[in-house]
């Protein structure tokens, strides 16, 4: 499984990025139903950055704690119907 952590703010310590990637990998492996996907991308941002994403994708004003998106499989890929 590939985990990518993207800091979009300059003050995120490298240890936090590493810990976040390890936790996401562990969580996926330990889940009761193994995931049928191979990639996780985590974007760490500030209030302004997440407020922009919140408005762009969900049409909600202001910041939020977490936004998640499901990426449906591309036809022909494993897990696609």
C-alpha positions, 0 to 999 in steps of 0.5 A: 500500500502506498501512503502519500502525506502532502504538507501544504503548510510549511510548519508541519514537522517531518516526524508528524508526516512520518507518524501520519503515514505509518498510522494510515498504513496500520489502520488500513491493514488492521481494519476488519475488512481489508481495503480493496485499494492501494493508495492513500493521500493525506493533505495536511493544511491550515484553516484557510486551505481546508476552507477553500477545499470545503467550498470548492468540492462540498459548497460549504463555507468555512473550515472543517476538521476533515474532508474525505473523498472516495475515488472510484476505481478506473474501469479495468483496474482491480476492484472495478466492475 
